[in-house]
Amino acid sequence: MKPFNPAVGTAATPSSLKVMTVNTHKGFTALNRKFILPELRDAVRTVGADVVFLQEVLGTHSRHSRRIDNWPEAPHYEFLADTMWPQFAYGRNAVYPRGHHGNAVLSKFPIIHFKNHDVSIVGPEKRGLLHCVLRLPGRPVDVHAICAHLGLAENHRLQQLELLCNIVRDEVPADAPLIVAGDFNDWRGRAHDILAQGAALREVFVHANGSAARTFPSRFPLLPLDRIYVRNAGVHAPVVLPRKPWSHLSDHAPLVAEIEL
C-alpha cells in the first residue's frame, strides 16, 4: 500500500462515491493474445471513479517483463493508479514461480488500513478478499471496501460467501458504510440471499433493476458474474460499461455505480 498522507483527498465532505469494478485479466486481451494494460489504464481513467476494485491484477511476472517491450516497471496496480489514485492496496492471492497476482483497490481517499483474507479452498484455485478502510474528509465513520474474487466451483463459492459474511460481522462496524465489489463467478445468483441474510448486503443492480447485470463474456454478456453490494449506503444510476472499448480490454464488462453515503 502507498504510505498514508493526511493531505490526500478532497477537502469538502463527499456525499457520494463513484465506484468501479473490473477484472483486468492480468493486462491481456482474451486468450492472452495482446498486452493492453496501457489502453486499459487510459479507459479506466476516463470513468473518473473515486474507488476502483480490480481483480486478476498482476504484481509481477518475470517472463512477461523480459519479453514485452512496453511492460511497466511498476506493479500493474501501481501503474493503473498512476497520478489519479494516490492511494492503493494490493492483496496477493496466486503465487507461482514467475510472479503473482491478486486483487487491488485504488482510491482517491486515504486507505488507513487494509487486510487481505485468503479464502482459498483446497485445490489449485487461490482466491482472496481484500478489505480496505477508507477515511473520507469530514465524515465521522470510515467507509469499508472489500474487493472480491470468488472461485469457479459452486461449493467453493458457498464457503467463500460464508467467510465473507464472517469478515463483515467481525471487522466492519454495524453503522459503517460498506461496499463489496468484484468478480463473484456466481452465475446462478446464490450470493444475493446469502449476503443479504448473513451480512445485510444488497446488490445495486438487483435493487435498481430487479436483476444482476450480465457481464461475461464482455463481447456478448450472458452471465451475471460481477457485482456491487452495499450496506448502510444508497445507490444511484448503476451502469454496465459499453462493449466499445471495454470488450477489447477485459473479458468481463466493468460495472460503475454512484454510492450515496
PyMOL commands that set and color helices and strands:
alter all, ss='L'
color gray80, all
select helices_A, chain A and resi 25-27+30-32+37-47+62-67+76-81+154-171+191-199+204-209+243-249
alter helices_A, ss='H'
color red, helices_A
select strands_A, chain A and resi 16-23+51-61+87-96+99-107+111-118+128-134+143-149+178-183+202-203+226-231+234-240+255-260
alter strands_A, ss='S'
color yellow, strands_A
deselect
rebuild
show_as cartoon
